[in-house]
Amino acid sequence: MGQIFSDLGGELVTLVISVLSALPYIAIYVAVIMLAYFIFHLVKRRLTPVHDYTSLKTVTFGDESAVVSNKVASVVSIVLIFVIWGSFTGSEWLPRFLHAPGPFVGEASFTYTVETEDGTRDDATVSVLVHPKGQKPEAPVVAPGDGLAKNDSLVVQSYRSTLLRWDANDEVTRKEGAKVVAVDGEPISRDNAVETKIGRVALTDKGTLNFAPATGMQMESIWLPAPESVWRRLISVSRDGYQNVTLSEHLSYSLFRVIVGFALGAMVGIPLGYAMGLSDWARGWFDPIVEFMRPVPPLALIPLVIIWAGIGEQGKIILLFLAALWIMAIGARSGVSGVNISKVHAAYSLGANKRQILRHVIIPNSLPEIFTAARVAMGVCWGTVVAAELVAAEKGVGKMIVAASKFQDTDIVLMGIILIGVIGFGIDMMMRWAEKYLVPWKGKG
């Protein structure tokens, strides 16, 4: 038990350090948001200096002037995300002054100090050539120089590292007791690497030198490709497909699974939620089941789904159905429970029966909660479709992402993620429009 707490404590410390290292970037992002907010309102105040009742209100919830999305803020937010993305990937679409410091590329050198067993020391220079990916230049030609330690040369690709057997051409070798004790005048040991202007030099357990060129703040394309790389890959996959399947097929299969799974979940979940909200017996019967299944992630059900329904389309749709079912049931139950009791009393006083109250009071007033639950459920279904398509799928965006990740095609992985987000956002906007059209009384008391 003590070992478990020790391991968890170590992981927690690592997580805290990672969060702290990200704080400067988060602070910059927040500062840009605040600056954009200040500039927008300053310009708006200068252009439209209105001081009527509506402009001076501070509480805008629950009436026709409820808070809505600011289109300018949305555009600035999206542009800022792409600028940050391009800045930390060295995008060609951005001017160079917006690029974050990139990796070191070019020729440079560092000096190491060799000490023999009798205490004699000598210096040698290592000429380093760091080249971008895709190039294979020759190593720099250097004169060996005089003394015990001879000059060396290295060729290394940016974001990579290489070993230097410094004693391969020296008069005194490691077998004879020679060792490197300093780099550029700074002491070096197995536990203490030296950070030079061009990179990091470390001493290995066997006494050789390991050189890793400075990476700067930009990310390598295998970790995060530039926006133009993702765009070019989108064009090529749209034209030629991926793994003998067109992009439209991948998207249509995923969209079909999500829509069918969500629709089945809504068809069962909404009546179940209404029953739980209207009947104490139904609530007592189903509430433990719903509350038990609600926190269970759909991914945990994959083994059971495979056993129950096999690896065909049925298994994937069942998984998405279960992802949407509990959310829709809770949304419908919450909508029924949240109906203002005064409206029910008013309907009874006007002579309405239970069927009329359900039709004209319960259902209309519960629709806002149901639409909110539907938007959440659709998002969960899109998040689950990748896992659902892991179950021996041959087509689908999730299948494409998983297959690309095995070959480290990060641009295709990112392209698939963006497509899922764009399609999910489009579906959410359609549901918002439907809610605005079908539930115009939302937020108006």
N, C-alpha and C positions, 0 to 999 in steps of 0.2 A: 504493500500500500504506500509506504514511504517513497519507493522508487517511482510509483505512478504520479504522486504529487510533485516529486522532483522534476520528472519529465514534463508535466503540465506547466510547472512554474517556468521551466526553461523556454517552452513554447510561448508562454505568455510574455516573457521578457522580450523574446524575438519579435513578437507581434507589436509590443509597445514601441520598440526601437523603429520598426518599419513605419508605424503610424507617425512617430515624431519626425522621421526623415521626410515624410510626405507633407508635413504641416506647412513648410514655406510655399510649396506649390498650391496647396489649398488656400493659403492666405492671399496669394497673388490672384487666384481665381475669384475669391470673394471680393477683393479690392476692385477688380475689373467690373464685377457686377454692380457694386456700389457706385463706381464712377459712371457707368452707363446709366444707372438709375438717376443720378444727380444731373447729368447732362440732359437726359430726356426731359425731366421735369423742369429744368431751367429753360430749355427751348420752348416747351409747351406753355410755360407761364408767360414767356415774352410774347409768344404768338397769339395766345388766347387768354388775355388777362380777365377772366370771368370770376366774379365774387358773389354769385347768387347762392341760394340755399343748397342746390345740388352739389356745387363745387366745394362747399364748406362742410358737407356731411362727413363724419368719421365712421359711422356705422352704416353699412350698405347691405347687410344681410337681410333676406326675407322679403324683399320687395322687387319692383321692376328694375331697380338699379343695382342688383346684386353684382358682386365682383365677377368679372369675366376676364378671360385671357387677354393680356395686352399684346397686340400683334407685333409692335415694335420690339418689345422685350423678347418675344419668341424668336424673331429673326436674328436679333443680336446674340441670343443664346446659342442658336445653331451655328451662326458664323463663328462665334468665339470657340466653340468646340472644334470646328474644322481648322481654325487657325492654330489652336493648341496642338491638335493632331499633326498638322503639317509642320509646325515648328519643331516638334520633338522627333520628326522622321526626316527632316531635311527635304521637304517637298519642293518639287520644281514649280509648283503653282504659287509659291510664296516668294516674295523678294528676300534676298539673302539676309537683310538686316533683321528679319523676323525669325530667322533660324536660331535655335538653341545651339550652344557650342557643340560642334561635332567631334568625331574621333580624330586623333592625330593621323595625318597622312603625309608622307614625305621622308626626307633624309635627315638624320640627326645622329647623335652619338652620346655615349656615357662612358665613364672611366671606372674600372674596378682595380682594387688593390690586392695583390697577392702577397701572402706572408709564408715563408718557409719555416722549417722546424727550428732553424737557428736564429730566427727573428728577422731575417733579411726581408725587406719589402720592395716591391716594384709595382709600377702602374702600367696598365695597358688600356687602349681605347677600343671600344666596340662601335663600329659604324653600322647604323640601323637604317633599313629601308622598309617603311610601312606602306603597303599598297592596298588599294581598294579590292573588293571582291571581283573575281573574273580576270584579273591580271596575274601574270607569272614573270615578273622581272628577274634579271640576273642579280646575284649578290654583288654588292660593291667590292671593287678590287682595292685592297689596302696593303700598304707596306708593313711587313711584320715588325719593323722597328728593332731597337737594341734592348738589351736587358733580358732578365729571366722571363718576364711576361711578354707575350707577343700580342700584337693587335689582332682583332677579329672582326668579322662582319656577320650581319644577320639580315634575313629577309622574312617578313611576317605580314600576314594579312590583317587588316584592321579588325578589331573585335576578337582576335585570336591571340594565342600565346605560343611561344616556342622556347626550347631549351638551348642553352649554349654550353657546350663542353669546352670551357675556356682553356683547359690544359692540353687540348689536342695538338697544339703547335708550340707549347711552352717548353722551356728547358727543364723545368721542375714540374712534376705531375702530382695529382692527388695521392697516388700510391706512395709517393716519396714524402708525404706529409705536408705538401703545400695546400693552402686553403685561401679562399677569398674572405677578406675581413672588412672591406669597405667598398662602397659604390658612390662615386662622386664625392668622396671625402666623408660620407656618413657611414657609421658602423652598420654591418649587416650580419645577421645570424639566421638560424632556422626559424626562430620565433619573431624576428624583427626584419620585415621587408623595408625596402627603400623606395620612396615615391620620388621619381625624377620628373623633369618637365615634360618628358615624352612618354612616360609610362611607369609601370611598377616592376621593380627588380626584386626577386625573391631567391633565397638560397634553399635548394632542395635537400632532402635527407642524404643524397649521395654526394653533395658538395657542388653540383652544377648550378648554373644560374637559369632562372626562368624569367623571361621578359614578356610582359603583357602591355602593349601600347595603350595609351590613355584613350578612353572611350568617349569622353565628353558627356554631354547630357542627352544626346540623340540616341534613339533605340535602333538596334539592328533590325533589318527588314524581316528576319525570321521571327522576331518577337512582335513587331508592329510595323507592317508595311506602310508606305506613304499612300496618301489618298489616290494619287494618279495610278499607282500599281493596282489598287483595288478596282479602279475604274476600268483600266485596260483589261484586267482579268474578267470583269463583268461583261465587257464587249465580246471578248473571245469565247467565254462560256455561253453567252447568248447566241453566238453564231455557230459554234462547233459543238456545244454541249460539254458534259463532263462524265467521263467513264461511260461513253456511248448512250447517254441519256441527256436530252435537251433540258435547258433550264426551265422552260415552261412546264415540262412534265414533272420535274422536281417540285416546282411551286404548286402545280395543280393537285398533285397527290397529297402534299402536306395540307393544303387548304381544304381539300375534301375531307380528310381525316378530322381536322379541327372542327369544321362546321358540323359534320355528322355527330361527332362525340359531344360537342357542346349542345346541339339541338336535342339529342336524347337525354342529356343531363338536365336540360331545362324542362323538357316534357315531363320528366319524373319528379324533378326537384321542386318545381313551383307548386304542383298540387300537394306534394308532401309537406311543403312549408305552410300552405294554407290550412291543411288539416291540423298541423301542429299549433297554428295560431288560433284556430277556431274551436278546437276540441281538446278538453283536458285529458281525455282518454288517449287520443292520438298523440298528444304531446308527451304524456307519460310513457307511452309505448315506444315512440320513435326517438325521443330526445336522447336517451343514453346511447343509441346507435349512432345518431348523427354527431353528437359531441365526441364520441370515441373515434369515429372515422375522420372527423374534420382535421385533426392535427397530423394524421398519418400522411406522409408525402406520397404522391402517386408513384414515385420511383421505387418505393419499398414494395409496391404491389406487382412489379414486373415478374418476379419468379412465379407467383400464383397465377398471374394472367397467362403465362406461357403454359403452365400445367392445365389450366382450365380451358383455354381457347386456342392453344397452339401458337404458331408463329406467323399466321396469316393476318389478313386485314382485320379480322374480328378482334384479335388480341389488342391491336393498336387502338381501335375505336373503343373497346371496353375500357382501356386505361384512360383515355380522354373523357369518356363518359363518367368514370368515377372521379376524375379531377374536377369536373363541373358540377356533379350531382350535389355534393354537400354544400358548396358555396351557394348554389341557387336555392336549396332548401332553407338555409339560414337566412338568406336575403328575403325570401317570401315570408318566412315566419316573423322576421323583424318588421317587415312592412305591415303585416296584419296587426302585430302587437303595438305598433306605433300610431295606429289610427286614433285620432282625437275622439275621446268618448263622447264629447258634446255633440259631435256630428251624428253619432249613432243615436243618441237620445233625441236629437232634433228630427231624425228620420222616423223614429218610432212615434213621436208626437204628431207627425203628419200622416200617420196611418200606414207606414210601410211595413211589409212583412219581412221575414228573414231572407227570403230569396232576393227581394228588392234591395235590402240593405247590403247584401253581398254584391249585387250587381252595380249599384249606384254609389255606395259608400266605401265598402271594404276594398274592392278591386281598384277603383281609381286612386284612392289614397295610398295604396301599397305599391303602385307602379313605380314611383321614384326609387324606392329601396330595391325593387326587383331589377330595374335597369342598372343601378349601381352594382348589384351583385353580378349581373350579366357581364358588365365590363370587366370586373375582377376575374370572373370565371374564364372569360375569353383570353385574358392575359395569362392565366395559369395554364390553359390548354396550349397556347403557343409555346409556353415554357416547357411543357411536358412532351410536345410532339417530337422534340429531338430525342428524348429518352425512348419514346414509343417507337421511333424508327430505328432504334438500336436493335430491336427484336427482329433480326433477319430481314430488314426492309431492303428492297432493291432500288426504290425510287423515293424521293422526298428531300426536302432541304436538310433535315437532320442527318439523313444518310450521307448527303453530299459533304456536310461539315465534318462528320466523323471520318469519312474516307479521306478527306483532304488533310485532316490532322495527323493521320498515320504517315503521310508523306511530307509533313511539315509545310504544306501549302497554306501558309498563314493568310495570304491574300484571299484565297477562296473561303477559308473559315470566316474571316472578317466580312467578306461579301455576303455569305449566307446569314450571318448575324444581322447585318444591316437590312437585308431583304426581309427577314422575319420581323424586325422592328418596324420597317416601313409598312408592310402589309398589316401587321397588328395595329399600328397607329391609324391606318386607313379604315380598318374595321371599327376601331373605337370611335373615330369621327363619324362614321355612318350610324353607329348606335347613339351617339350624342344627338345627331340630327333627328333620328327616329324618336328619341326621348323628348326633344324639344317640340316635335310635331304632335306626338301622341299624348304627352303629359305637359301641356302648356301651363298648367296650374302649379307646377313644381316651384316651391319657394315663395308662394304668394298667399300662404296661410290657409 
